[in-house]
Amino acid sequence: MFCRYFYFLSLCLFLPTQRRCSLGHISGVRGGDTTSLPGFENLTMGYNKYLRPYFGGEPVQIAMSLDIASISSISESDMDYTATIYLRQRWTDPRLVFHGNKSFTLDARLVELLWVPDTYIVESKRSFLHDVTVGNRLIRLFSNGTILYALRITTTVACNMDLSKYPMDTQTCRLQLESWGYDENDVIFTWLRGNDSVHGIEKLRLSQYTVERYYTLVSKSQQETGSYPRLILQFELRRNVLYFILETYVPSTLLVMLSWVSFWITLDSVPARTCIGVTTVLSMTTLMIGSRSSLSKTNCFIKAIDVYLGICFSFIFGALVEYAVAHYSSSQKCAAKAPQEGPANELTKEMEEVNITNILNSSITSYKRKISFTSIEISSDNVNCSGLTMKTHEKIKCVLRNKMHRIIGYFTIQNPSNVDHYSKLLFPLFFMLVNVFYWAYYLYF
């Protein structure tokens, strides 16, 4: 009792002189004068902070407003954001009504003697109340019993992100306020002025994001112990893609274009073309590793930037493979021509020395004796199977063999120099088409 009296004395000493005269003196408390200062007298003599206002009756209306001071960091790897907010709560406690039409800002330590809502931040990982130089809390009492309770809080809140379109993504994050123990039969949460209850978020300047829009919601959380009121601030963050264009997209595109330079170098320049191909492949690999290092904990996501880097790597690797195919075809063609020169000259000399009539006679006789499918040597792509005297299954084998020779001929490069000629046109054309589909899909779908 003595402590309460001393605290009440300290409050009265800090009141202005005219207010002391109009609200009454300390003797009013000693003499039981309940009409001089009913609100403060209830606080010191009969106020029970463990019981909510209107206990056993209607629920308490708690109106809230927010000021977003800053959003210091948004982490894609941890999927959360850190924000500093000013949380203001207003409610009416009829036990604290006093005469007059003025309001008083009281010492923040007085909150230990008052009933306050048990509001908490849903999905908060870490939170703390600022206490420099004193606890950053505010208590303001109005004559009609309305209490304004303000707090400065820094909190790290979880935000589930969809990184499939990274870095052209838009993330939707929430700040949710809910009553911990009082259900909807005890307290009702409302926004003080709807969307106008939130300030400061439209002025934020973030390093990677731009706040697109925000809106407030009133909801309920259905738990096993009851239905609890919940207020939701939902805001959309659009990532600034310009940084990633300059940091990743432009270098990867230039590497792809650099790999096309090898198409203008002759096939005989093996060191030059090999050096360009291997260098661009290694550079692209380094770029891919660097782009993923900042999001090491989200490698399970296939992001838009990974798709683009994969496309660029495929084109660069394709340019290297193109040279390998062209050079191999060229070397095979040269090797095939070399041994044919000797036998061709010898055959010419032999044909001059041998009698043509004898050759024809011996050829006809040999042809009549050896005509069978098993002894046929197919040396050309097309053999007329219909004119041969053979069985049906032998004709089918002959036709299939002709088809195989024709298919192999389709994949045989007759002129290796044409590979570079077609690559000069096809590689840029396909790369531009892929870019059109890529940017159209990730920007508009």
RONU-382625 format. One record per residue: z, x, y of N, C-alpha, C in turn. Coordinates in steps of 0.02 Angstrom, whole numbers, plus 50000, padded with zeros to 5 digits. Each point is the difference from the previous one (the first is absolute). Example, Ala and Ser with C-alpha at 12.3 -4.5 7.8 and 13.67 -1.06 7.14 Angstrom:
# RONU-382625
503905066049716500004995550059500005004550060499644998250053500035004250059500374996150055
***
This chain:
# RONU-382625
500005004149940500004995950060500005004350062500365005549997500045004450058499315003150013499665001849947499335003050009499524995050032500024993849979499574994950030500164999050074500645000050015500214999150069499765005950042500055006049973499785005950038499254999950011499634997849950499284999650008499814994850052500334994450000499874994850048500175002450070500545004050006500185002750065499455004750026499735004149956499475004650022499384996250023499834994349967499434996050022500124997150069500594997650012500144997050065500005005150055500205006149985500005005150052499305001850022499534999449955499315001850017499634994350033500274993950000499684994550034500085000750076499524997550038500085000250074500614996150021500235001850060500634996950025499934992650008499434997750028499924992850010499974996349935499715003349948499974996749936500704999549970500435005150013500684999749974500384994150030499854998850063500354994550033499764993349974499354999649988499744993549979500104998649927500015005549959500074998949929500735000149977500445002450041500714999949982500265007049989500665000849997500325006449992500265000749929500295005849988500275001349934500574995249984500364997950053500554995449989499774993549969499354998450010499744994049970500025000449924499905005949972500035000949929500714999649975500465003150040500704999849980500284993050000499784996350051500274993350007499624994849960499485002149963499624995349959499524995850039499785002450060499514996350040499325000749967499764994849966499375000349963499414998050042500104997750062499434997850041499755005550046500345005550006499795005250047499425004149972500055002149937499485004149970499954998349925499734994349983500024997849930499605004649955499445002650022499595004249956500355006449982500255003650049500335006449986500674998949966500334994450015500634998749967499894998749926499464996449982499854999049929499825006549966499675004350037499815006549972500625004049982500504999850041500595004349990500554996649961500034993450004500584996649969499814995949939499404996949998499864995649944499315000649971499635005150021499315000749977499995003249931499604997249955499945002649932499285002549990499945006550000499325002949996499694999449930500404997949952499754999449932499684993249987500054995550047499704993449994499444999350051499434997649977499434999350045500124994250048499644999850055500044994150044499794993749963500294994450017499874993549967500145000449925500525003649983500155000949929500134993349967499664998849945500064993649965499564994650028499625001650053499574995050031499275002350000499684998950055499295001650006499895007550000499415002249979499865007249999499935002950071500115006450004499965003650064499275001850013499764998450060499335001850021500015007050030499635004649969499975007050023499295001450021499905001150064499345001650028499955007550010499445002849980499905007250001499405002050042500025005950026499435003150034500015007449985499415003150005499935007049982499635003850055500205006150010499625004950039499855005849954499365001549990499805005749959499945006050046500495004549996499995005950043499485005149977499955001149935499525004949975499914999149925499425002049977499875000849928499825007449992500485003849977499935007350001499545002649945500004996949943499585002649946499814994449952499405000649973499754995449949499765004449942500334999649944499865004349944499624996349946499395002549985499614997049946500265002249932500255006149996500255002449936500634996449978500464998750047500624996349985499934992550010499464998050031499884992950015500584996950038500125002750059500524997250043499855002050072500374997250046499965001850071500705000350028500085004050052500645000850033499944997550072500454995550018499974996850066500704999950031500005000450066500624999150039499944993450037500484995549989499964993350027500644998350037499934995450047500574996850034500044992949974500514998749962500094993449970500514996150041499804994150024500444995850041500094993349964500634998049993500184993849967500434995750047499854993750002500364995350042500244994149958500614998150009500284994149968500564997350043500214994049987500534996750039500624999149957500565002350028500654999349967500444995850046500124993649983500394995750045500715002350010500255004449959500685002550008500065004950058499435002250027500015004950054499774997050067500034993550007499814996750062500545001250052499805001650061500475000750056499694997050062500414999050050499784996750062499605004950042499524997450035499585004150044499284999649978499585003550037499295000149985499735007149999500445004849989499785006949998500065002749929499705005949989500035003449936500345006750009500295002549947500365006250002499755004649944499855006250019499835005149950500645003549979500174999549938500635002649974499895006649965500555003449990499985006349963499734998849930499575004649977499684999049935500505000049943500585003250011500505000149947500314993149988499884995550046500264993249991499664996449942499445002649978499654996849944500424999949937500495004649996500435000149942500454993949997500084996550056500434994250002499624993550000499335000349996499594994150002499654998849933499814993849990499564998549943499285001550021499645003849959499315001750014499594998449937499354998550007499594998549942499925006149955499914998749936499915005549951499265001349989499645001350053499285001149997499855006949972499515000449957499785006549973499245000149999499735006149994499285001050000499765000449928499584995349981499744999849932499535005949988500025002849939499585005649979500125006350041500595000550029500175006150037500235005449952499725005950006500205005749959500585003850030499965001250065500525003750036500054996950070500614999150023500114997250067500655003050028500025000650065500625002150032500024997250071500614999150024500134997550067500135006050045499675000550056500095005750045500704999850030500305005950006500695000450025500095005550051499485001850037500055005050053499874996650067500475000450048500635003549995500554995649967499884993650001500424995349964499544995749958500304995849957499594995549961499564995650043499345000249986499524996450041500014992649982500534996650025500074992949989500184996750066499834993750005500144996250061500284993249982500544998150035500294993349992500034996850069499684994250006500024996350063500214992949985500504997750037500294993449988499834995550059499744994049984499844995050051500534994650000500044996450055500544995150008499954994249951499404998549976499924994549952500135002249928500245006149991500155002549934499435003749966499445000850035499435003749972500155007450000499835003249946500125007249992499325003449991499895005450038499425004349991500235006549969499735001449941500195005949963499375004249989499985006050029499415004349998500175006549965499525002549960500085006149962499385004350008500105006649998499445004849998500005003349932499474998749961499985002049930499365004049987500075005249960499425003549973499994998949925499444997549975499964998049930499345002349970500025001649937499405001649961499894994449950499444996550009499874993949963499395001049954500044997449940499445000549953499424995750024499405002549988499394996350019499495001349945499864994949961499515000649946499305000650029499675005549986499345001450030499464999849947499434997650019499395000149959499555005550028499965005649964499635005850024499315000549970499744994649973499345000349969499455001250052500114998150063499515001150053500195005650047500485004049982500215005750041499425004750010499855002250062500374999050063499744994450044499644995349972499754994350038500404993749984500645000949990500444994649977500394997050058500244994049988500454996550045500614997949959500585002450021500614998649963500414994650034500314995849961500444994750025500715001649979500435001150049500695001749987500454994550029500624999849975500474994850019500685003150018500324996550046500715001350015500354993449990500434999649949500314993749980500755000350011500264994850031500714999450015500274994049961500555001149965500264994849956500765000250001500304994349988500734999649993500205002249930500515004249996500205002749936500414995049959500514997150031500454995749963499984992750018499834998350061499984993150022499324996949984500014994549963499374996649983499814995250056499484996149988499744995750053500474994350018500514998849959500504994950017500525002650050500015006750009500485003050047499685002650063499425003149994499655002850059499264998249997499704999650058499284998850007499735005350047499505003749977499695005250041499384997050034499935001550064499404998050038499815005750047499355000250016499785004650053500154996850067500215004050047500224997450065499424996750037499425003350000499424997450037499365000849960500034999149935499395000649960499735007150001499345000750008499695006650003500235004050060500214996550053500255003550059500695003049989500294998849942500655003049986499955007449983499395002449988499895007049982499655003550059500295005550021499725003950055499935007349980499565003450034499925007249991499495002049948499854995649952499555002049947499285000750025499824996250050499325000450026499905006350043500545003450018499955006050041500055006449959500084999449936500095005949957499355004149998500085006549999499445004649993500155004349938499654998549946500115003549937499455005249989500165005149960499545005549990499384998049960500094996149948499454998249956499824992650001500414995950031499904992849996499964996950069499714994049999500004995750059500254993149978500474997250038500274993549983499494994650017499744996849949499494994950010500314993550027500484997349965500324993950021500664999349962500424995750026500654998749968500194992750011500424997549957500234993150007500664999349963500364994950019500674998849972499984994049952500435000249951500044994749950500734998449987500124993849980500664997849978499944997849927500415002949959499944998749928500694999449969500004999049935500624999749961499925004449939500555003049980500015004249941500414996449947499654998249946500334996449946500305005049951500665000349996500355004449955500394995949949500285003549953500404996649949500624996850030500265003150053500624997550032499874994950054499374998550016499864995150050499365001650039499884996050051499425000950043500235002850066499725005850019500245003550059499455000150054500194999350063499505000050054499735007150010499365000350019499675006450010499514999550058500015005150043499525000650054499535005949985499364999150013499515005049982499585001850061499965006550014499525002650048499465003549961499394997550003499445002849963499505002850049499805006349988499525003250046499495003849959499395000350027499445003349967499845006550036499915005249960499855006750025499315002149976499565001450046499335002449982499975007550011499785003549949499985007350003499415002350044500135005250039499485003050041499585004749958499384998249989499575003649952499655005950032500015000650067499635005450033500235006949977500665000849992500265006549977499725001849933499964995449954499765001449933499245001249999499654996850047499275001250005499885007350019500385002450050499915006950022500285005049951500524998149964500355004749956499695000449930499734994449975499774999949931499284997749992499834994450031499344997049988499435004450027500085002650060499475004250029499915006549961500555003749985499905006249960499694998749932500214994849965499714998749934499264998150005499814996350052499294998350009499595006250016500275004550041499645006150015499925004549939500495000049956499945003949939499444997249956499944993449997499454997049962499335002150029499944999750065499375002050033499865007449990500545004049997499905007249989499725001349930500214996049951499745000949932499264998549996499734996150046499294998549999499565005850025500315004850031499615005850025499675003749942500324999849942499725003649943499334997249977499844993950018499364997149981499425003450035500135003150056499475003450038499955007449982500405002249953499975006949977499635000249933499585005049991499585000349940500435000849937499714998249944500365000449937500145007149979499615004850025500115007049981500615003050034500244996950054500595002750036500644997549967500125002949942500584997849961500665001350035500145006050028500655001150033500124995350059499484998850040500104995850060500174992849981499624997249954500124993049982500654999249961500155004849958500634999649963500605000750047499955004450048500555001050048500124993650040499474996850023500094993850039500324994549957499764999349938500274994849957500735001049983500175006149979500705001349981500464999650060499785002650057500434999950060500154992850022499494995850001500124993150021500444996249951499935001449936500424996749950500735002150010500135006450009500685002450010500294997450066499604999950052500244997450064500184992649995499604996249965500144992949991500624999049958500115004149951500604999549959500625001450042499975005050043500575001650044500134994250048499484997050026500084994450046500324994049965499824998849938500294994449962500745001249987500175006249982500715001549987500414999350064499735002450056500364999450063500104992950023499524995749988500074993050021500524996349959500125002149939500484996749957500705002950005500065005950030500665003250004500484996150044499754996750052500434996150045500264993749967499664997749948500224994049964500115001749927500405005249989500105002549932500344994949955500404995550029500374995349959499624993549989499414999550026499614993949992499335001549966500005005049957499375001849966499764994749951500454995349982499804994849954499514995150033499985000050067499544995650035499315003250005499484996249988499325002250014499824997550069500035004550048499924998250070499285000650021499854997150058499315000150025499785007150014500465004150025499815007050015499875003949936500344998249945499865003349936499314998149974499814993750011499344997849979499465003850037500095000850066499495003550040499965007449980500575003149992499995007149980499705000849930500124995249956499685000249934499254999350005499764995750045499284999250010499705006550025500325003050050499755006350028499995005649948500535000349960500035005149948499444998949949499854993849984499474998649952499325002250026499874998950064499355002150028499965007750002500555003250018499995007450002499915002949930500364997349953499925002349931499304998449973499724994350020499334998249980499485004950027500105002450061499545004950028500025006649961500605001849977500055006149959499674999049932500104994349970499694998649935499244999550007499774997450057499284999550012499665006849997500335004950030499705006849998500015002849929500544998649964500035002549931499444997049958499874993650008499464996749961499325002750021499885000750066499365002450024499875007249978500515004150004499925007049980499895000749925500364996149961499915000349927499304997749980499754994650031499334997649985499475005150019500115003350056499525005150022499985005949952500595002149978500025005749953499704998249932500114993749977499714997849937499244999750004499744997850056499274999550008499695006950001500325004750032499745006850001500025003249930500544998549964500065002749933499494997049952499814993750012499514996849957499295002650013499865002050061499335002550016499895007149975500525003949999499925007149983499745001149930500294997249947499755001449932499334996849984499764995350042499374996749985499405004250020500105005050042499435003950023499715004349945500445003249959499765004349946499624996249947500284994949969499654996149948499364996950025499984997950062499394996950026499425004950002500125006250020499475005150003499765001849929500505000649955499815001749931499584994549969500204993650014499624994349972499295000050026499905001950062499335000250029499575005349965500315005749987499625005349966499824998049929500474996849966499874998049931499444994849997500014995350048499484994850001499315002950012499975005650034499355003150011499745003449936500475002449958499795003749941499884995549940500324994349995499954995749942499424995250008499674998749948499444995450000500254992950008499714996350046500244993250016499884995349941499445001049966499844995649944500515000649944500185006249985500505001049947500684997050018500155000550063500654997350023500024992449992499444996950018499974992749995500044997849927499635003449958500004998049929500695000849969500295005750013500665001249971500534995250030499914998350063500494995550032499954993049971499374997749989499924993349971500284999649930499865005149961500265000149931500765000149999500285004250044500745000550002500314993550026499664996750046500274993850028500024994549948499474999649958499984994849949500545001149947500165006349986500495001349948500724998850024500145001550060500695000150024500194994050042499594994950002500164994450044500574995949968500575000550027500604996149981500495000650058500434995250004500454999850058500515005749999500185002249940500515005249995499745006750022499345000849997499715006550019499714999950070500094994550037499714999550067500455003850048499715004250041500365003650052499794997050067500454996450031499854996750063500145004950056499475002250033500075004950052499894997250070499804993950004499884996950065500454994050008500014997350059500434994350015499754993749967499354999149996499714993849974499565001649939500174997149943499605000649940499774993049979499354999349986499734993549981500194998649928500514995949991500254998549933499594994649966499644996050037499644994349970499395002449960499725005850019499405002349965500145004049938500625001549985500195003949942500114995549939499825002749941500114996349938500705001649974500484995650016500705001149981500334993449989500575000249971500384994049986500324997350063500284993849992500274996650059500605003750029500475002049956500595003450026499835006750031499465003249976499785006250029499714998950070499644994450008499744998350066500564998850050500534996549975500584998750044500335006550022500065004749954500285006450018499575003650051499354999449991499545003250048500064997150069500044993350003500074996750066500665001950033500545000149962500655001950028500005007250025499665004349963499975006950023499605000750064499474996150007499634999950063500424997650058500404994849987500444997450052500515005250022500275003749952500495005250017499695005450042499395002049983499655005050040499884997550071499834993650006499884997150066500634999850042500564998049967500644999750037500215007050023499925004849955500185006950019499565002450057499374997749999499555002050055500214997450067500324994050000500244997250063500535004550032500425003149958500545004150026499825007450005499395001549986499775006950006499735001150070500265005050034499795001550068499385004449996499454997150021499375003649997499965005350055500244998250060499975004750056500715000650030500375005249985500695000650024500065000150076499485002150034500045000350073500044993050031499774994949963500054993250026500714997350001500455003149960500704997750000500305000950069499915005750030500265001050068499664995450050499364998949990499644995650046500274992950000500144997349941500284993349996500734999950022500365005349986500715000250019500095000050076499545002950036500044999950073500004992950028499684995549964499964993050023500544995649968500115000949935500444995449964500735001150017500235006350004500715001350013500214997050068499675001450056500214996850064499944992449998499484997449967499904992849999500574996649963500165002549941500554996949962500675000950035500105005750032500645001150035500084995150058499464998750036500054995150055500124992949973499684998349945500114993349971500724999249976500275005149969500694999749977500474999450059499875003450055500424999550059499994993050030499414997050000499954993250027500434995249959499955000449935500414995649958500745001650006500165006450005500705002150004500334997350063499715001350057500314997950063499994992550008499484996749976499984992750004500554996849958500125002849941500514997149956500705001050028500165006050021500695001550021500164997750071499494998750039500144997650068499974992450007499614996749959499894992950009500214995749940500215003049945500194996249942500725001649979
***
